[in-house]
Amino acid sequence: MENRILLFFTCCFTLLLSSCLGSDDEVEYDIAKNCQINSFVLAHDSIPTLSTTKFTIDQLNNKIYNQDSLPYGTIVEKVVPTVTYISSVSIGAVQVIQEATGDTIYWNGTDSLDYSKPVKFIITAYDGVTKKEYDTRLNVHQLIPDSMVWSQSSVSLPGTAVAERKVIAFTSEGSESYYMYTKETNGYHLYTASTSDLSTWSSQELNGLPEEGISWNQLIEYETSLYVLSTDHKLYVSTDGENWSLVDNSPSIIALLGVVHEETTAKRPSALAAIASVDGVTRFANMDKTGVWFEGDDVPAQFPISDFASLSYNLMYRERLLLIGGKNTEGTVLADTWSTMDGISWVSTTSDISFTAREGASVALYDSTFFMIGGFDSEGAGLKDIYRSKDNGLTWMLSDSLVVMPEEYKARGSASLIVDDKTNYMYLFGGKDSKGNNDLGDLWQGRINRLGFKK
């Protein structure tokens, strides 16, 4: 009987001891877990939006940060954190190391901290041994959002002694590439490159064009085909950019003006706008996508007929075409803009606030704004100024601060300007520093900083 009683108490003691040991392990686990930061908020009296800034708490890598950076120039030297833990009763002490000041202090939970550089939190449990560390940072944009940064690419554009160069983004067989047409000492050439790799250009054979007389600055894409004009007023077409043929039914074309895109809502067809000579009279004309030509108004004397910039755009759900600058029949360099919705009826849209007279400017729609870069002045010298229009070409303002070409950029005209919608970069291909000179053969890229910020 005594042996049974002794065995009973021995078993109870063993179970109790096991229970106590398991409890200690659980307590140790809870202590480590309770040191974790559960929520993290920063506040500053002068930054109202800071308190609503969302912070990511990465428990696996012990990092706390805001994915959406604060605006450029935000002052974050005296920021007050509000921190909660899994269990605040388990916290013995909190140390912070401020990288900006080099100080290590015991934080009382209310003192402001310098977040111009990362801050490390070291959380010690009440046992004085268990610790948890977090690297915390407050991300602030380091670039002026509306500033535009330009840089010259290390890529040298192909071609030798290039008298003319025109680059266009063209889709052939379902793939978009850059097509570069050049006039060199040994004739016309075509080079192509992937839109994702501008360092590699492949030479392609050109067929069907005359040996001379092609005006590459009159190259236009219309309804998945390319059109180019010759100096003897003939029009050529290509569906692949390599093989060309004469457009037999076209009138005598003096200039290709651009494209008015199709309006699906208004059921207005697209049009290739041009200036044609009809029975000795210079008139506006257009061709629809079936190849049928239509005549329009007589061309006024002040209208540009060469070296203008052309831009297709949409305004109030209506497709339009805008011409900028250029030279009229008397050889006068213009500071005018003209607009059309059909290619055969044009109106002047010039206002009192405009740009200086120029030809050969580079124009693109970028950041919901019309950009005009450079060109040649009335003396044929290159320009490097940038004008912008936020009202669809009605008024133009000179950009003189955040959006300017860098000092090392050589003034020029006749450069090909293309916007990459995937990267939000503008690309400027070549151009001439003066009329009559050869192409510079360089490549520049620029982007407004905020268009490169990660969303």
Summary of the structure (lengths in Angstrom):
residues: 455
radius of gyration: 33.9
end to end distance: 79.2
largest distance: 134.1
contacts: 1363
relative contact order: 0.09
helix: 10%
strand: 47%
